[in-house]
Amino acid sequence: MEDKIPDEQPNKLLPFLRRLADIISNDGDLDKASDDILRSADLSKDEGVIQQLNNWIKVLQEYHINPDANQKEYLTKLIEFGIPSASAELALARMREALSSDIEFELGRRNYVRAVLLAQQNHIPQEKIHHFQELSLRQFAADFNNLPGFRVLVKEWEIPQNEVKRILEQLLEETGSQWIKDALESSSKW
């Protein structure tokens, strides 16, 4: 493969693989990170190393965008670009771990809408996304008393009317809130 570089060059870049995986997982500034990595490794003028680093970034970004794809395919690509298999596996695992910790962080902050967004962007199974959506809707209705926001989410996420009714009925039963009762009565008109 013509994109391969001499064996000693990946060894100079390899210590930075974890950092690359973290930056890509967190949608960080890759241009700045690449420059820092090349300067740190004293390789900023080596075109072969720059190409190799760009190849790594491309594969890791593709995996970040589509983590449900065949992991073996990405593993093979990283190995072809000079990364030892164990290091390649660790980089991909690190990226999967970062995703779940980001979602858990948002759930811990009770930022359910953001958790839905992260889950959708990262192709989390629909059952989990549905659960996060329900948490969001319950929060908008019961905690925020925000009917306009509730309706926007229902429309954006294309929540079926029977599901909206079920959620509001449960909330009415749990809280007895007049606001929830009014929202339930008006929900059939949306």
Secondary structure, DSSP 4 states (H G I P E B T S, - for coil): -TT---THHHHHHGGGHHHHHHHHHTT--HHHHHHHHHHHTT-TT-HHHHHHHHHHHHHHHHHHH-TTS-HHHHHHHHHHTT--HHHHHHHHHHHHHHHHHHHHHHHHTT-HHHHHHHHHHTT--HHHHHHHHHHHHHIIIIIS--HHHHHHHHHHTT--HHHHHHHHHHHHHHH--HHHHHHHHHHTT-
